[in-house]
Amino acid sequence: MNCSEIQDLAAALVDHEPLNMHDLDEVEAHLKSCPSCQYEYEMDLMTSHIVRARIPLVDAPREAYLSIREAIEDY
Ligand SMILES: [Zn+2]
């Protein structure tokens, strides 16, 4: 497998798509030996964490957020 194939599989892994054991082994072995794929994988992981963590904030109306902030500051 080349780097771009590994990165495709690694991205699938970040999205919690099931990989077969063989692919998983190859991706893990490759990530250990290839810094650029490792970097891509970590960036993907971080991005997916940030996106997930921000969903509740994005869903809350801005007015609600501001009035909560004001209430905290007044207190
Ligand atoms: Zn690679």
PDB file of the backbone (N, CA, C, O) and the ligand in Angstrom, with CONECT records:
HET     ZN  A 101       1
ATOM      1  N   MET A   1       0.845  -1.204   0.000  1.00  0.00           N
ATOM      2  CA  MET A   1       0.000   0.000   0.000  1.00  0.00           C
ATOM      3  C   MET A   1       0.875   1.247   0.000  1.00  0.00           C
ATOM      4  O   MET A   1       1.886   1.298   0.701  1.00  0.00           O
ATOM      5  N   ASN A   2       0.499   2.234  -0.769  1.00  0.00           N
ATOM      6  CA  ASN A   2       1.269   3.476  -0.752  1.00  0.00           C
ATOM      7  C   ASN A   2       0.663   4.463   0.258  1.00  0.00           C
ATOM      8  O   ASN A   2      -0.379   4.206   0.861  1.00  0.00           O
ATOM      9  N   CYS A   3       1.348   5.594   0.417  1.00  0.00           N
ATOM     10  CA  CYS A   3       0.939   6.554   1.442  1.00  0.00           C
ATOM     11  C   CYS A   3      -0.495   7.041   1.244  1.00  0.00           C
ATOM     12  O   CYS A   3      -1.229   7.195   2.220  1.00  0.00           O
ATOM     13  N   SER A   4      -0.904   7.285   0.011  1.00  0.00           N
ATOM     14  CA  SER A   4      -2.238   7.844  -0.166  1.00  0.00           C
ATOM     15  C   SER A   4      -3.315   6.811   0.165  1.00  0.00           C
ATOM     16  O   SER A   4      -4.377   7.165   0.676  1.00  0.00           O
ATOM     17  N   GLU A   5      -3.047   5.537  -0.123  1.00  0.00           N
ATOM     18  CA  GLU A   5      -3.991   4.487   0.269  1.00  0.00           C
ATOM     19  C   GLU A   5      -4.074   4.361   1.791  1.00  0.00           C
ATOM     20  O   GLU A   5      -5.150   4.189   2.363  1.00  0.00           O
ATOM     21  N   ILE A   6      -2.901   4.451   2.430  1.00  0.00           N
ATOM     22  CA  ILE A   6      -2.866   4.383   3.894  1.00  0.00           C
ATOM     23  C   ILE A   6      -3.644   5.553   4.496  1.00  0.00           C
ATOM     24  O   ILE A   6      -4.394   5.382   5.457  1.00  0.00           O
ATOM     25  N   GLN A   7      -3.459   6.737   3.924  1.00  0.00           N
ATOM     26  CA  GLN A   7      -4.149   7.908   4.480  1.00  0.00           C
ATOM     27  C   GLN A   7      -5.659   7.826   4.296  1.00  0.00           C
ATOM     28  O   GLN A   7      -6.420   8.290   5.145  1.00  0.00           O
ATOM     29  N   ASP A   8      -6.093   7.226   3.170  1.00  0.00           N
ATOM     30  CA  ASP A   8      -7.529   7.004   2.981  1.00  0.00           C
ATOM     31  C   ASP A   8      -8.089   6.089   4.062  1.00  0.00           C
ATOM     32  O   ASP A   8      -9.144   6.358   4.635  1.00  0.00           O
ATOM     33  N   LEU A   9      -7.367   5.008   4.331  1.00  0.00           N
ATOM     34  CA  LEU A   9      -7.817   4.060   5.360  1.00  0.00           C
ATOM     35  C   LEU A   9      -7.767   4.692   6.751  1.00  0.00           C
ATOM     36  O   LEU A   9      -8.654   4.480   7.577  1.00  0.00           O
ATOM     37  N   ALA A  10      -6.706   5.476   6.993  1.00  0.00           N
ATOM     38  CA  ALA A  10      -6.577   6.130   8.296  1.00  0.00           C
ATOM     39  C   ALA A  10      -7.729   7.113   8.511  1.00  0.00           C
ATOM     40  O   ALA A  10      -8.248   7.235   9.621  1.00  0.00           O
ATOM     41  N   ALA A  11      -8.125   7.810   7.447  1.00  0.00           N
ATOM     42  CA  ALA A  11      -9.256   8.738   7.545  1.00  0.00           C
ATOM     43  C   ALA A  11     -10.542   7.978   7.846  1.00  0.00           C
ATOM     44  O   ALA A  11     -11.382   8.445   8.615  1.00  0.00           O
ATOM     45  N   ALA A  12     -10.693   6.799   7.235  1.00  0.00           N
ATOM     46  CA  ALA A  12     -11.857   5.962   7.508  1.00  0.00           C
ATOM     47  C   ALA A  12     -11.869   5.541   8.981  1.00  0.00           C
ATOM     48  O   ALA A  12     -12.917   5.480   9.624  1.00  0.00           O
ATOM     49  N   LEU A  13     -10.673   5.255   9.488  1.00  0.00           N
ATOM     50  CA  LEU A  13     -10.523   4.859  10.887  1.00  0.00           C
ATOM     51  C   LEU A  13     -10.965   5.996  11.822  1.00  0.00           C
ATOM     52  O   LEU A  13     -11.656   5.769  12.816  1.00  0.00           O
ATOM     53  N   VAL A  14     -10.553   7.214  11.480  1.00  0.00           N
ATOM     54  CA  VAL A  14     -10.938   8.383  12.277  1.00  0.00           C
ATOM     55  C   VAL A  14     -12.457   8.549  12.289  1.00  0.00           C
ATOM     56  O   VAL A  14     -13.039   8.939  13.302  1.00  0.00           O
ATOM     57  N   ASP A  15     -13.093   8.249  11.152  1.00  0.00           N
ATOM     58  CA  ASP A  15     -14.553   8.351  11.057  1.00  0.00           C
ATOM     59  C   ASP A  15     -15.265   7.135  11.636  1.00  0.00           C
ATOM     60  O   ASP A  15     -16.480   7.002  11.487  1.00  0.00           O
ATOM     61  N   HIS A  16     -14.523   6.244  12.296  1.00  0.00           N
ATOM     62  CA  HIS A  16     -15.068   5.030  12.915  1.00  0.00           C
ATOM     63  C   HIS A  16     -15.702   4.089  11.917  1.00  0.00           C
ATOM     64  O   HIS A  16     -16.672   3.395  12.221  1.00  0.00           O
ATOM     65  N   GLU A  17     -15.129   4.074  10.694  1.00  0.00           N
ATOM     66  CA  GLU A  17     -15.587   3.068   9.749  1.00  0.00           C
ATOM     67  C   GLU A  17     -14.824   1.772  10.023  1.00  0.00           C
ATOM     68  O   GLU A  17     -13.624   1.802  10.297  1.00  0.00           O
ATOM     69  N   PRO A  18     -15.519   0.639   9.950  1.00  0.00           N
ATOM     70  CA  PRO A  18     -14.838  -0.617  10.259  1.00  0.00           C
ATOM     71  C   PRO A  18     -13.824  -0.984   9.177  1.00  0.00           C
ATOM     72  O   PRO A  18     -14.121  -0.913   7.984  1.00  0.00           O
ATOM     73  N   LEU A  19     -12.628  -1.377   9.607  1.00  0.00           N
ATOM     74  CA  LEU A  19     -11.609  -1.883   8.682  1.00  0.00           C
ATOM     75  C   LEU A  19     -11.406  -3.360   8.967  1.00  0.00           C
ATOM     76  O   LEU A  19     -11.591  -3.805  10.099  1.00  0.00           O
ATOM     77  N   ASN A  20     -11.028  -4.123   7.952  1.00  0.00           N
ATOM     78  CA  ASN A  20     -10.700  -5.515   8.259  1.00  0.00           C
ATOM     79  C   ASN A  20      -9.332  -5.598   8.937  1.00  0.00           C
ATOM     80  O   ASN A  20      -8.521  -4.678   8.837  1.00  0.00           O
ATOM     81  N   MET A  21      -9.090  -6.715   9.629  1.00  0.00           N
ATOM     82  CA  MET A  21      -7.881  -6.860  10.440  1.00  0.00           C
ATOM     83  C   MET A  21      -6.611  -6.643   9.625  1.00  0.00           C
ATOM     84  O   MET A  21      -5.645  -6.050  10.106  1.00  0.00           O
ATOM     85  N   HIS A  22      -6.623  -7.124   8.400  1.00  0.00           N
ATOM     86  CA  HIS A  22      -5.449  -7.020   7.552  1.00  0.00           C
ATOM     87  C   HIS A  22      -5.119  -5.549   7.260  1.00  0.00           C
ATOM     88  O   HIS A  22      -3.970  -5.127   7.390  1.00  0.00           O
ATOM     89  N   ASP A  23      -6.142  -4.775   6.865  1.00  0.00           N
ATOM     90  CA  ASP A  23      -5.934  -3.352   6.584  1.00  0.00           C
ATOM     91  C   ASP A  23      -5.489  -2.614   7.841  1.00  0.00           C
ATOM     92  O   ASP A  23      -4.590  -1.773   7.808  1.00  0.00           O
ATOM     93  N   LEU A  24      -6.144  -2.951   8.947  1.00  0.00           N
ATOM     94  CA  LEU A  24      -5.831  -2.305  10.217  1.00  0.00           C
ATOM     95  C   LEU A  24      -4.360  -2.520  10.588  1.00  0.00           C
ATOM     96  O   LEU A  24      -3.672  -1.586  11.000  1.00  0.00           O
ATOM     97  N   ASP A  25      -3.884  -3.766  10.438  1.00  0.00           N
ATOM     98  CA  ASP A  25      -2.480  -4.078  10.713  1.00  0.00           C
ATOM     99  C   ASP A  25      -1.554  -3.270   9.822  1.00  0.00           C
ATOM    100  O   ASP A  25      -0.549  -2.724  10.276  1.00  0.00           O
ATOM    101  N   GLU A  26      -1.911  -3.203   8.546  1.00  0.00           N
ATOM    102  CA  GLU A  26      -1.043  -2.481   7.619  1.00  0.00           C
ATOM    103  C   GLU A  26      -1.008  -0.994   7.928  1.00  0.00           C
ATOM    104  O   GLU A  26       0.050  -0.366   7.879  1.00  0.00           O
ATOM    105  N   VAL A  27      -2.171  -0.435   8.246  1.00  0.00           N
ATOM    106  CA  VAL A  27      -2.230   0.991   8.579  1.00  0.00           C
ATOM    107  C   VAL A  27      -1.410   1.262   9.836  1.00  0.00           C
ATOM    108  O   VAL A  27      -0.634   2.217   9.880  1.00  0.00           O
ATOM    109  N   GLU A  28      -1.579   0.430  10.847  1.00  0.00           N
ATOM    110  CA  GLU A  28      -0.839   0.644  12.096  1.00  0.00           C
ATOM    111  C   GLU A  28       0.667   0.535  11.884  1.00  0.00           C
ATOM    112  O   GLU A  28       1.433   1.359  12.384  1.00  0.00           O
ATOM    113  N   ALA A  29       1.083  -0.482  11.144  1.00  0.00           N
ATOM    114  CA  ALA A  29       2.514  -0.664  10.880  1.00  0.00           C
ATOM    115  C   ALA A  29       3.061   0.503  10.069  1.00  0.00           C
ATOM    116  O   ALA A  29       4.159   0.995  10.332  1.00  0.00           O
ATOM    117  N   HIS A  30       2.289   0.940   9.086  1.00  0.00           N
ATOM    118  CA  HIS A  30       2.744   2.044   8.241  1.00  0.00           C
ATOM    119  C   HIS A  30       2.843   3.340   9.049  1.00  0.00           C
ATOM    120  O   HIS A  30       3.820   4.079   8.924  1.00  0.00           O
ATOM    121  N   LEU A  31       1.839   3.613   9.871  1.00  0.00           N
ATOM    122  CA  LEU A  31       1.848   4.849  10.663  1.00  0.00           C
ATOM    123  C   LEU A  31       3.073   4.914  11.571  1.00  0.00           C
ATOM    124  O   LEU A  31       3.630   5.988  11.801  1.00  0.00           O
ATOM    125  N   LYS A  32       3.490   3.747  12.088  1.00  0.00           N
ATOM    126  CA  LYS A  32       4.658   3.721  12.974  1.00  0.00           C
ATOM    127  C   LYS A  32       5.937   4.068  12.230  1.00  0.00           C
ATOM    128  O   LYS A  32       6.874   4.613  12.814  1.00  0.00           O
ATOM    129  N   SER A  33       5.975   3.754  10.943  1.00  0.00           N
ATOM    130  CA  SER A  33       7.228   3.924  10.205  1.00  0.00           C
ATOM    131  C   SER A  33       7.214   5.117   9.258  1.00  0.00           C
ATOM    132  O   SER A  33       8.233   5.416   8.635  1.00  0.00           O
ATOM    133  N   CYS A  34       6.074   5.809   9.135  1.00  0.00           N
ATOM    134  CA  CYS A  34       5.978   6.896   8.156  1.00  0.00           C
ATOM    135  C   CYS A  34       5.494   8.174   8.839  1.00  0.00           C
ATOM    136  O   CYS A  34       4.299   8.321   9.099  1.00  0.00           O
ATOM    137  N   PRO A  35       6.411   9.103   9.132  1.00  0.00           N
ATOM    138  CA  PRO A  35       6.038  10.315   9.866  1.00  0.00           C
ATOM    139  C   PRO A  35       4.990  11.163   9.146  1.00  0.00           C
ATOM    140  O   PRO A  35       4.157  11.792   9.796  1.00  0.00           O
ATOM    141  N   SER A  36       5.022  11.187   7.810  1.00  0.00           N
ATOM    142  CA  SER A  36       4.067  12.079   7.144  1.00  0.00           C
ATOM    143  C   SER A  36       2.646  11.524   7.230  1.00  0.00           C
ATOM    144  O   SER A  36       1.698  12.294   7.380  1.00  0.00           O
ATOM    145  N   CYS A  37       2.480  10.206   7.139  1.00  0.00           N
ATOM    146  CA  CYS A  37       1.152   9.616   7.320  1.00  0.00           C
ATOM    147  C   CYS A  37       0.690   9.742   8.775  1.00  0.00           C
ATOM    148  O   CYS A  37      -0.488   9.965   9.053  1.00  0.00           O
ATOM    149  N   GLN A  38       1.645   9.595   9.686  1.00  0.00           N
ATOM    150  CA  GLN A  38       1.332   9.744  11.105  1.00  0.00           C
ATOM    151  C   GLN A  38       0.803  11.159  11.385  1.00  0.00           C
ATOM    152  O   GLN A  38      -0.161  11.344  12.127  1.00  0.00           O
ATOM    153  N   TYR A  39       1.453  12.137  10.777  1.00  0.00           N
ATOM    154  CA  TYR A  39       1.051  13.528  10.928  1.00  0.00           C
ATOM    155  C   TYR A  39      -0.361  13.740  10.383  1.00  0.00           C
ATOM    156  O   TYR A  39      -1.207  14.347  11.040  1.00  0.00           O
ATOM    157  N   GLU A  40      -0.605  13.228   9.167  1.00  0.00           N
ATOM    158  CA  GLU A  40      -1.933  13.343   8.561  1.00  0.00           C
ATOM    159  C   GLU A  40      -3.004  12.721   9.457  1.00  0.00           C
ATOM    160  O   GLU A  40      -4.081  13.283   9.655  1.00  0.00           O
ATOM    161  N   TYR A  41      -2.672  11.540   9.992  1.00  0.00           N
ATOM    162  CA  TYR A  41      -3.616  10.822  10.837  1.00  0.00           C
ATOM    163  C   TYR A  41      -3.923  11.622  12.101  1.00  0.00           C
ATOM    164  O   TYR A  41      -5.079  11.730  12.510  1.00  0.00           O
ATOM    165  N   GLU A  42      -2.875  12.183  12.719  1.00  0.00           N
ATOM    166  CA  GLU A  42      -3.089  12.960  13.943  1.00  0.00           C
ATOM    167  C   GLU A  42      -3.887  14.227  13.678  1.00  0.00           C
ATOM    168  O   GLU A  42      -4.714  14.634  14.494  1.00  0.00           O
ATOM    169  N   MET A  43      -3.631  14.850  12.527  1.00  0.00           N
ATOM    170  CA  MET A  43      -4.414  16.028  12.144  1.00  0.00           C
ATOM    171  C   MET A  43      -5.891  15.661  11.955  1.00  0.00           C
ATOM    172  O   MET A  43      -6.782  16.384  12.399  1.00  0.00           O
ATOM    173  N   ASP A  44      -6.131  14.532  11.293  1.00  0.00           N
ATOM    174  CA  ASP A  44      -7.508  14.064  11.091  1.00  0.00           C
ATOM    175  C   ASP A  44      -8.204  13.820  12.424  1.00  0.00           C
ATOM    176  O   ASP A  44      -9.355  14.207  12.628  1.00  0.00           O
ATOM    177  N   LEU A  45      -7.468  13.164  13.332  1.00  0.00           N
ATOM    178  CA  LEU A  45      -8.021  12.870  14.651  1.00  0.00           C
ATOM    179  C   LEU A  45      -8.378  14.150  15.385  1.00  0.00           C
ATOM    180  O   LEU A  45      -9.465  14.278  15.949  1.00  0.00           O
ATOM    181  N   MET A  46      -7.445  15.096  15.369  1.00  0.00           N
ATOM    182  CA  MET A  46      -7.647  16.351  16.082  1.00  0.00           C
ATOM    183  C   MET A  46      -8.828  17.113  15.506  1.00  0.00           C
ATOM    184  O   MET A  46      -9.665  17.636  16.242  1.00  0.00           O
ATOM    185  N   THR A  47      -8.886  17.168  14.168  1.00  0.00           N
ATOM    186  CA  THR A  47      -9.991  17.860  13.509  1.00  0.00           C
ATOM    187  C   THR A  47     -11.320  17.225  13.887  1.00  0.00           C
ATOM    188  O   THR A  47     -12.290  17.932  14.162  1.00  0.00           O
ATOM    189  N   SER A  48     -11.371  15.908  13.903  1.00  0.00           N
ATOM    190  CA  SER A  48     -12.639  15.258  14.208  1.00  0.00           C
ATOM    191  C   SER A  48     -13.033  15.500  15.671  1.00  0.00           C
ATOM    192  O   SER A  48     -14.218  15.632  15.979  1.00  0.00           O
ATOM    193  N   HIS A  49     -12.039  15.559  16.576  1.00  0.00           N
ATOM    194  CA  HIS A  49     -12.347  15.880  17.978  1.00  0.00           C
ATOM    195  C   HIS A  49     -12.875  17.297  18.114  1.00  0.00           C
ATOM    196  O   HIS A  49     -13.844  17.544  18.832  1.00  0.00           O
ATOM    197  N   ILE A  50     -12.229  18.231  17.417  1.00  0.00           N
ATOM    198  CA  ILE A  50     -12.647  19.633  17.513  1.00  0.00           C
ATOM    199  C   ILE A  50     -14.064  19.791  16.965  1.00  0.00           C
ATOM    200  O   ILE A  50     -14.902  20.457  17.573  1.00  0.00           O
ATOM    201  N   VAL A  51     -14.322  19.178  15.821  1.00  0.00           N
ATOM    202  CA  VAL A  51     -15.648  19.287  15.209  1.00  0.00           C
ATOM    203  C   VAL A  51     -16.704  18.720  16.156  1.00  0.00           C
ATOM    204  O   VAL A  51     -17.743  19.341  16.378  1.00  0.00           O
ATOM    205  N   ARG A  52     -16.435  17.543  16.710  1.00  0.00           N
ATOM    206  CA  ARG A  52     -17.387  16.929  17.637  1.00  0.00           C
ATOM    207  C   ARG A  52     -17.607  17.791  18.871  1.00  0.00           C
ATOM    208  O   ARG A  52     -18.741  17.957  19.320  1.00  0.00           O
ATOM    209  N   ALA A  53     -16.511  18.347  19.429  1.00  0.00           N
ATOM    210  CA  ALA A  53     -16.605  19.131  20.651  1.00  0.00           C
ATOM    211  C   ALA A  53     -17.375  20.424  20.418  1.00  0.00           C
ATOM    212  O   ALA A  53     -17.982  20.960  21.344  1.00  0.00           O
ATOM    213  N   ARG A  54     -17.354  20.929  19.185  1.00  0.00           N
ATOM    214  CA  ARG A  54     -17.978  22.227  18.924  1.00  0.00           C
ATOM    215  C   ARG A  54     -19.437  22.128  18.534  1.00  0.00           C
ATOM    216  O   ARG A  54     -20.127  23.147  18.503  1.00  0.00           O
ATOM    217  N   ILE A  55     -19.932  20.942  18.235  1.00  0.00           N
ATOM    218  CA  ILE A  55     -21.300  20.823  17.740  1.00  0.00           C
ATOM    219  C   ILE A  55     -22.326  21.442  18.703  1.00  0.00           C
ATOM    220  O   ILE A  55     -23.207  22.169  18.244  1.00  0.00           O
ATOM    221  N   PRO A  56     -22.248  21.183  20.026  1.00  0.00           N
ATOM    222  CA  PRO A  56     -23.237  21.784  20.930  1.00  0.00           C
ATOM    223  C   PRO A  56     -23.174  23.310  20.925  1.00  0.00           C
ATOM    224  O   PRO A  56     -24.214  23.965  20.999  1.00  0.00           O
ATOM    225  N   LEU A  57     -21.974  23.885  20.839  1.00  0.00           N
ATOM    226  CA  LEU A  57     -21.835  25.341  20.818  1.00  0.00           C
ATOM    227  C   LEU A  57     -22.448  25.922  19.555  1.00  0.00           C
ATOM    228  O   LEU A  57     -23.111  26.958  19.594  1.00  0.00           O
ATOM    229  N   VAL A  58     -22.219  25.242  18.426  1.00  0.00           N
ATOM    230  CA  VAL A  58     -22.753  25.727  17.160  1.00  0.00           C
ATOM    231  C   VAL A  58     -24.275  25.666  17.176  1.00  0.00           C
ATOM    232  O   VAL A  58     -24.940  26.532  16.607  1.00  0.00           O
ATOM    233  N   ASP A  59     -24.832  24.632  17.833  1.00  0.00           N
ATOM    234  CA  ASP A  59     -26.276  24.470  17.865  1.00  0.00           C
ATOM    235  C   ASP A  59     -26.961  25.488  18.782  1.00  0.00           C
ATOM    236  O   ASP A  59     -28.121  25.834  18.560  1.00  0.00           O
ATOM    237  N   ALA A  60     -26.251  25.971  19.812  1.00  0.00           N
ATOM    238  CA  ALA A  60     -26.868  26.916  20.733  1.00  0.00           C
ATOM    239  C   ALA A  60     -26.988  28.277  20.073  1.00  0.00           C
ATOM    240  O   ALA A  60     -26.037  28.747  19.449  1.00  0.00           O
ATOM    241  N   PRO A  61     -28.149  28.917  20.202  1.00  0.00           N
ATOM    242  CA  PRO A  61     -28.283  30.255  19.620  1.00  0.00           C
ATOM    243  C   PRO A  61     -27.306  31.225  20.277  1.00  0.00           C
ATOM    244  O   PRO A  61     -27.040  31.126  21.475  1.00  0.00           O
ATOM    245  N   ARG A  62     -26.786  32.140  19.513  1.00  0.00           N
ATOM    246  CA  ARG A  62     -25.782  33.067  20.013  1.00  0.00           C
ATOM    247  C   ARG A  62     -26.333  33.918  21.156  1.00  0.00           C
ATOM    248  O   ARG A  62     -25.608  34.250  22.093  1.00  0.00           O
ATOM    249  N   GLU A  63     -27.626  34.271  21.075  1.00  0.00           N
ATOM    250  CA  GLU A  63     -28.226  35.082  22.137  1.00  0.00           C
ATOM    251  C   GLU A  63     -28.181  34.349  23.485  1.00  0.00           C
ATOM    252  O   GLU A  63     -27.891  34.935  24.528  1.00  0.00           O
ATOM    253  N   ALA A  64     -28.477  33.066  23.422  1.00  0.00           N
ATOM    254  CA  ALA A  64     -28.458  32.266  24.650  1.00  0.00           C
ATOM    255  C   ALA A  64     -27.057  32.258  25.243  1.00  0.00           C
ATOM    256  O   ALA A  64     -26.870  32.415  26.449  1.00  0.00           O
ATOM    257  N   TYR A  65     -26.091  32.072  24.375  1.00  0.00           N
ATOM    258  CA  TYR A  65     -24.696  32.050  24.812  1.00  0.00           C
ATOM    259  C   TYR A  65     -24.332  33.386  25.458  1.00  0.00           C
ATOM    260  O   TYR A  65     -23.712  33.424  26.521  1.00  0.00           O
ATOM    261  N   LEU A  66     -24.726  34.481  24.804  1.00  0.00           N
ATOM    262  CA  LEU A  66     -24.375  35.804  25.318  1.00  0.00           C
ATOM    263  C   LEU A  66     -25.069  36.092  26.645  1.00  0.00           C
ATOM    264  O   LEU A  66     -24.460  36.670  27.546  1.00  0.00           O
ATOM    265  N   SER A  67     -26.344  35.695  26.777  1.00  0.00           N
ATOM    266  CA  SER A  67     -27.043  35.992  28.023  1.00  0.00           C
ATOM    267  C   SER A  67     -26.490  35.149  29.173  1.00  0.00           C
ATOM    268  O   SER A  67     -26.490  35.591  30.322  1.00  0.00           O
ATOM    269  N   ILE A  68     -26.026  33.956  28.872  1.00  0.00           N
ATOM    270  CA  ILE A  68     -25.366  33.142  29.906  1.00  0.00           C
ATOM    271  C   ILE A  68     -24.071  33.827  30.347  1.00  0.00           C
ATOM    272  O   ILE A  68     -23.774  33.919  31.538  1.00  0.00           O
ATOM    273  N   ARG A  69     -23.306  34.306  29.356  1.00  0.00           N
ATOM    274  CA  ARG A  69     -22.051  34.995  29.673  1.00  0.00           C
ATOM    275  C   ARG A  69     -22.324  36.223  30.534  1.00  0.00           C
ATOM    276  O   ARG A  69     -21.619  36.474  31.511  1.00  0.00           O
ATOM    277  N   GLU A  70     -23.366  36.995  30.161  1.00  0.00           N
ATOM    278  CA  GLU A  70     -23.702  38.195  30.919  1.00  0.00           C
ATOM    279  C   GLU A  70     -24.096  37.850  32.351  1.00  0.00           C
ATOM    280  O   GLU A  70     -23.674  38.512  33.300  1.00  0.00           O
ATOM    281  N   ALA A  71     -24.909  36.809  32.494  1.00  0.00           N
ATOM    282  CA  ALA A  71     -25.338  36.368  33.819  1.00  0.00           C
ATOM    283  C   ALA A  71     -24.134  35.992  34.672  1.00  0.00           C
ATOM    284  O   ALA A  71     -24.087  36.307  35.861  1.00  0.00           O
ATOM    285  N   ILE A  72     -23.170  35.324  34.069  1.00  0.00           N
ATOM    286  CA  ILE A  72     -21.981  34.921  34.811  1.00  0.00           C
ATOM    287  C   ILE A  72     -21.163  36.148  35.206  1.00  0.00           C
ATOM    288  O   ILE A  72     -20.656  36.244  36.323  1.00  0.00           O
ATOM    289  N   GLU A  73     -21.049  37.077  34.268  1.00  0.00           N
ATOM    290  CA  GLU A  73     -20.240  38.268  34.542  1.00  0.00           C
ATOM    291  C   GLU A  73     -20.891  39.159  35.596  1.00  0.00           C
ATOM    292  O   GLU A  73     -20.192  39.747  36.421  1.00  0.00           O
ATOM    293  N   ASP A  74     -22.234  39.269  35.579  1.00  0.00           N
ATOM    294  CA  ASP A  74     -22.943  40.080  36.575  1.00  0.00           C
ATOM    295  C   ASP A  74     -22.782  39.493  37.973  1.00  0.00           C
ATOM    296  O   ASP A  74     -22.688  40.214  38.966  1.00  0.00           O
ATOM    297  N   TYR A  75     -22.753  38.160  38.020  1.00  0.00           N
ATOM    298  CA  TYR A  75     -22.618  37.472  39.279  1.00  0.00           C
ATOM    299  C   TYR A  75     -21.225  37.752  39.824  1.00  0.00           C
ATOM    300  O   TYR A  75     -20.874  37.267  40.900  1.00  0.00           O
TER     301      TYR A  75
HETATM  302 ZN    ZN A 101       3.107   6.971   4.463  1.00  0.00          ZN2+
END
